[in-house]
Amino acid sequence: MATTNINVTTTAQDLQSVTDVGNITTNNIELDNSAIVLENGSLLQSGTVDNGAGGGIARVCSIGYQDEWENGIQYFLDNNSAQIVRANSINNTIPGVNHDITMGYVPGSVFHDMNNHNKYICTDNTDGAAVWVLFYENAQPQTNTGLFAQTGNSPTHTGTSFGTLIDGGVGSLTVPANGFKVGDSFRVEMAGLLSAQNNNTITIRLKSNAVILADSPALTLPQISGQVFMLSVNFTIRAIGAAGVASIVTIAQLHILKTASGTQEGFAWNVVNNTTFNTTITNLLDIQAKFSSSSANNSIYSDIFILNKIY
């Protein structure tokens, strides 16, 4: 009769004792709300931000910074592992109104749509109403590069309050926070049609968000009707930093043709803003105009607006 020997032990086995015998398994190893801890304190675990796939998988360094891979998107989180600093998408996701505070996005979060090579920055993370703006990140094209081209006529402006002379187009008018460098230089070429009551004035304003970069003087106009105007603007970043440190210089020229004589009339102005300009926040360019009266003879709109980075 054959005899079978059975070894019985009452000693609890741990992972070390199991791998001492054999460290290969064909079974899945399941972790329940825990992590694999490396000798340097780093973790391999489920991601702390769950955007629809349980948090995916994450690597967390010893002081809490995290990169997480979930459902085709890679997230980089701050050292509280709560706020998304950057997201890289390979699943054709484009951020929208619901990529908001509830998903871990904050103002300044960057979203890179790697399929289409577009980058977006969050300027507002309000729940259900997030705002994302297309932009060139840091490594903006450096010289002689088109940043924006208007593809339709701007609104026609007739009033005594400032109204925009820019309509929608392709490219971007936005520079993200800390995206400027000293020496960055830009050129605007704008053209359209202008009508004016004799001796009424027009004021041209260049703005970034709520900050006035360069107002023209009140420019006295001759009697004109549907005449072509040309506006050329150059501006250069002299210093970067918060308001009171940053500095930008702007030089602009406005040219029109007199209806009666066909002769050209021009105006020019230059302004240095070193008090309210701020490169540590997102900057969005706008060009506006207003008249001195609401005469029915006063109107202006642009049909060409091109922004280039020239240095």
C-alpha positions as CSV (number, residue, x, y, z in Angstrom):
1,M,0.0,0.0,0.0
2,A,1.4,3.4,-1.1
3,T,2.1,6.0,1.5
4,T,1.5,9.8,0.9
5,N,3.4,12.3,3.1
6,I,1.5,15.5,3.9
7,N,3.5,18.4,5.4
8,V,1.3,20.5,7.7
9,T,2.4,23.8,9.1
10,T,0.6,26.2,11.3
11,T,3.0,29.1,10.4
12,A,1.3,31.9,8.6
13,Q,2.8,32.5,5.2
14,D,3.8,35.9,3.9
15,L,4.8,37.1,0.4
16,Q,8.4,36.8,1.3
17,S,8.1,33.2,2.3
18,V,6.1,32.4,-0.8
19,T,8.6,34.0,-3.2
20,D,11.4,32.2,-1.4
21,V,9.9,29.0,-2.7
22,G,9.0,30.4,-6.2
23,N,8.6,33.9,-7.5
24,I,6.6,33.2,-10.6
25,T,2.8,33.0,-10.9
26,T,0.3,32.9,-13.7
27,N,-2.4,34.4,-11.4
28,N,-3.5,38.0,-11.3
29,I,-2.4,39.8,-8.1
30,E,-5.2,42.0,-6.8
31,L,-4.6,45.0,-4.5
32,D,-7.6,46.3,-2.6
33,N,-7.3,50.1,-2.1
34,S,-3.6,49.7,-1.6
35,A,-0.3,50.3,-3.6
36,I,3.0,48.7,-4.4
37,V,5.5,50.6,-2.4
38,L,9.1,51.0,-3.7
39,E,12.1,51.3,-1.5
40,N,12.4,55.0,-2.2
41,G,8.8,55.7,-1.1
42,S,7.3,55.9,-4.5
43,L,4.0,54.2,-5.2
44,L,2.3,52.2,-8.0
45,Q,-1.4,52.4,-7.5
46,S,-4.8,53.3,-8.8
47,G,-5.1,57.0,-9.9
48,T,-6.6,59.4,-7.4
49,V,-8.6,61.2,-10.1
50,D,-11.4,59.1,-11.5
51,N,-12.6,60.5,-14.8
52,G,-14.7,57.6,-15.8
53,A,-12.5,54.6,-15.6
54,G,-11.8,54.0,-12.0
55,G,-8.6,56.2,-11.9
56,G,-6.6,54.0,-14.2
57,I,-3.0,53.4,-13.1
58,A,-0.7,56.0,-11.5
59,R,2.8,56.5,-10.5
60,V,3.2,58.6,-7.4
61,C,6.6,60.0,-6.3
62,S,7.6,60.0,-2.7
63,I,6.5,63.7,-2.2
64,G,3.1,63.2,-3.9
65,Y,3.4,64.3,-7.5
66,Q,1.5,61.9,-9.8
67,D,1.1,60.9,-13.4
68,E,-1.9,58.8,-14.1
69,W,-3.0,56.9,-17.2
70,E,-6.7,56.5,-17.6
71,N,-9.0,55.8,-20.6
72,G,-6.6,57.2,-23.2
73,I,-5.6,60.3,-21.3
74,Q,-2.4,60.9,-19.3
75,Y,-2.8,63.2,-16.3
76,F,-0.1,65.0,-14.4
77,L,-1.2,66.1,-10.9
78,D,0.3,68.4,-8.3
79,N,1.8,67.1,-5.1
80,N,-1.6,67.0,-3.4
81,S,-2.6,64.6,-6.2
82,A,-5.8,66.6,-6.6
83,Q,-5.3,69.2,-9.3
84,I,-4.5,68.4,-12.9
85,V,-1.5,70.4,-14.1
86,R,-1.5,68.9,-17.6
87,A,-3.4,66.3,-19.6
88,N,-2.2,64.5,-22.8
89,S,-4.9,62.9,-24.9
90,I,-4.5,60.2,-27.6
91,N,-8.2,59.4,-27.9
92,N,-9.2,62.5,-29.8
93,T,-10.7,64.2,-26.7
94,I,-11.0,68.0,-26.9
95,P,-11.6,69.8,-23.6
96,G,-15.1,71.4,-23.2
97,V,-17.4,72.9,-20.7
98,N,-17.5,69.7,-18.6
99,H,-13.7,69.5,-18.2
100,D,-14.1,71.5,-15.0
101,I,-13.4,71.6,-11.3
102,T,-15.2,68.3,-10.8
103,M,-12.6,66.5,-13.0
104,G,-9.7,68.1,-11.2
105,Y,-8.9,70.9,-13.7
106,V,-7.9,74.4,-12.5
107,P,-7.2,77.7,-14.3
108,G,-3.9,77.2,-15.9
109,S,-4.3,73.5,-16.6
110,V,-3.0,72.6,-20.0
111,F,-4.7,70.0,-22.2
112,H,-2.8,68.6,-25.2
113,D,-4.8,66.9,-28.0
114,M,-2.0,64.8,-29.3
115,N,-4.0,63.5,-32.2
116,N,-4.4,66.9,-33.8
117,H,-1.4,68.6,-32.1
118,N,-3.5,71.3,-30.5
119,K,-3.0,72.7,-27.0
120,Y,-5.6,74.3,-24.8
121,I,-5.4,76.2,-21.5
122,C,-8.2,76.4,-18.9
123,T,-9.1,80.0,-18.0
124,D,-12.2,79.1,-16.0
125,N,-13.0,75.7,-14.3
126,T,-16.6,76.5,-13.2
127,D,-18.7,73.4,-12.8
128,G,-20.4,72.7,-16.2
129,A,-19.1,76.0,-17.7
130,A,-15.4,75.5,-18.1
131,V,-13.6,77.7,-20.6
132,W,-10.6,76.4,-22.7
133,V,-8.6,78.5,-25.0
134,L,-6.4,77.3,-27.9
135,F,-2.8,78.6,-27.6
136,Y,0.8,78.2,-28.5
137,E,2.7,76.9,-25.4
138,N,6.0,78.5,-24.4
139,A,7.7,77.3,-27.6
140,Q,5.7,79.7,-29.7
141,P,6.9,80.0,-33.2
142,Q,9.7,82.5,-32.9
143,T,10.0,84.5,-36.1
144,N,7.8,85.5,-39.0
145,T,5.0,83.2,-38.0
146,G,1.3,83.8,-38.5
147,L,-0.6,83.5,-35.2
148,F,-4.1,84.6,-36.3
149,A,-6.0,85.5,-39.5
150,Q,-9.5,86.9,-39.4
151,T,-11.9,85.0,-41.8
152,G,-14.9,87.3,-41.7
153,N,-15.8,91.0,-41.4
154,S,-15.8,92.4,-37.9
155,P,-19.0,93.9,-36.4
156,T,-19.6,97.4,-37.8
157,H,-19.1,99.9,-35.0
158,T,-20.9,103.3,-34.9
159,G,-21.1,104.4,-31.3
160,T,-19.4,106.5,-28.7
161,S,-18.3,103.5,-26.6
162,F,-15.5,101.1,-27.5
163,G,-16.4,98.2,-29.7
164,T,-14.2,95.4,-31.1
165,L,-12.8,95.5,-34.6
166,I,-11.9,91.8,-34.6
167,D,-14.1,88.8,-35.7
168,G,-13.4,85.1,-35.6
169,G,-10.7,83.4,-37.6
170,V,-8.0,80.7,-37.5
171,G,-5.2,80.6,-35.1
172,S,-5.1,82.2,-31.6
173,L,-5.0,85.7,-30.1
174,T,-4.1,84.2,-26.7
175,V,-0.7,84.0,-25.0
176,P,-0.8,81.8,-21.8
177,A,0.4,82.9,-18.4
178,N,4.2,83.2,-18.5
179,G,4.2,82.6,-22.2
180,F,6.0,85.8,-23.2
181,K,9.8,86.2,-23.3
182,V,11.8,89.5,-23.3
183,G,12.1,90.6,-26.9
184,D,9.0,88.9,-28.2
185,S,7.7,91.2,-31.0
186,F,4.5,91.1,-32.9
187,R,2.9,92.9,-35.8
188,V,-0.8,93.6,-36.6
189,E,-2.0,94.4,-40.1
190,M,-5.7,95.5,-40.2
191,A,-7.7,97.0,-43.0
192,G,-11.4,97.7,-43.6
193,L,-13.8,100.5,-44.4
194,L,-14.3,103.8,-42.5
195,S,-16.9,106.5,-42.8
196,A,-16.8,109.7,-40.7
197,Q,-18.6,113.0,-40.2
198,N,-16.3,116.0,-40.8
199,N,-14.3,116.9,-37.7
200,N,-15.6,114.0,-35.6
201,T,-12.9,112.0,-33.9
202,I,-12.1,108.3,-33.6
203,T,-10.0,106.7,-30.8
204,I,-8.3,103.3,-31.4
205,R,-7.6,101.1,-28.3
206,L,-5.4,98.1,-28.1
207,K,-6.2,95.9,-25.1
208,S,-5.2,92.6,-23.4
209,N,-8.1,91.4,-21.4
210,A,-9.1,94.4,-19.3
211,V,-5.7,96.0,-19.5
212,I,-5.3,99.0,-21.9
213,L,-2.0,98.6,-23.8
214,A,-2.1,101.6,-26.0
215,D,-4.9,104.2,-26.6
216,S,-4.5,106.5,-29.6
217,P,-5.3,110.2,-29.1
218,A,-8.7,111.3,-30.3
219,L,-7.9,111.4,-34.1
220,T,-9.8,114.2,-36.0
221,L,-11.3,112.8,-39.2
222,P,-12.2,114.5,-42.5
223,Q,-15.5,113.9,-44.2
224,I,-15.2,110.3,-45.7
225,S,-17.6,107.7,-46.8
226,G,-16.7,104.0,-47.2
227,Q,-13.0,104.7,-47.5
228,V,-10.3,102.1,-47.0
229,F,-8.3,102.4,-43.8
230,M,-5.1,100.7,-42.9
231,L,-4.0,100.1,-39.3
232,S,-0.4,98.9,-38.6
233,V,0.7,98.0,-35.1
234,N,4.0,96.8,-33.7
235,F,4.6,95.9,-30.1
236,T,7.6,94.4,-28.2
237,I,7.9,92.9,-24.8
238,R,10.5,94.8,-22.9
239,A,10.2,93.1,-19.5
240,I,8.2,90.2,-18.1
241,G,6.6,89.7,-14.7
242,A,3.6,91.0,-12.7
243,A,2.0,94.4,-13.2
244,G,4.5,97.1,-12.3
245,V,7.4,94.9,-13.5
246,A,6.3,93.8,-17.0
247,S,6.7,96.4,-19.8
248,I,5.4,96.5,-23.4
249,V,5.9,99.2,-26.0
250,T,3.4,99.8,-28.8
251,I,3.7,101.9,-32.0
252,A,0.7,102.2,-34.3
253,Q,-0.2,104.0,-37.5
254,L,-3.7,104.7,-39.0
255,H,-4.0,105.7,-42.7
256,I,-7.1,106.8,-44.6
257,L,-7.9,108.5,-47.9
258,K,-9.8,111.7,-48.1
259,T,-12.9,111.4,-50.2
260,A,-12.7,114.9,-51.7
261,S,-9.0,114.9,-52.8
262,G,-8.0,111.2,-52.7
263,T,-5.0,112.2,-50.6
264,Q,-3.7,110.1,-47.8
265,E,-4.0,111.2,-44.2
266,G,-2.2,109.4,-41.4
267,F,-1.9,109.3,-37.6
268,A,0.7,107.7,-35.4
269,W,1.1,107.1,-31.7
270,N,3.4,105.2,-29.4
271,V,2.8,104.1,-25.8
272,V,4.9,102.3,-23.1
273,N,2.8,100.3,-20.6
274,N,5.0,99.4,-17.6
275,T,2.3,99.7,-14.9
276,T,-0.7,97.5,-15.7
277,F,0.7,95.0,-18.2
278,N,1.1,91.5,-16.7
279,T,2.8,88.5,-18.3
280,T,2.1,86.1,-15.4
281,I,-1.6,85.9,-16.5
282,T,-3.2,84.8,-19.8
283,N,-3.2,87.7,-22.3
284,L,-5.9,88.0,-25.0
285,L,-5.5,90.7,-27.7
286,D,-8.4,92.9,-28.8
287,I,-8.5,96.1,-30.9
288,Q,-11.4,98.5,-30.4
289,A,-12.7,101.8,-31.7
290,K,-15.1,104.6,-30.7
291,F,-16.3,107.8,-32.3
292,S,-16.9,111.2,-30.6
293,S,-20.5,111.3,-31.7
294,S,-23.2,108.8,-32.8
295,S,-23.7,110.5,-36.2
296,A,-25.1,108.2,-38.8
297,N,-22.1,109.1,-40.9
298,N,-19.7,107.4,-38.5
299,S,-19.0,103.7,-39.0
300,I,-16.0,101.4,-39.1
301,Y,-15.3,97.7,-39.6
302,S,-12.4,95.5,-40.5
303,D,-12.4,92.8,-43.1
304,I,-8.7,91.9,-42.8
305,F,-6.9,91.3,-39.5
306,I,-3.6,89.4,-39.3
307,L,-1.4,88.9,-36.3
308,N,2.2,87.8,-36.9
309,K,5.1,87.0,-34.5
310,I,8.1,88.7,-36.0
311,Y,10.7,87.9,-33.3
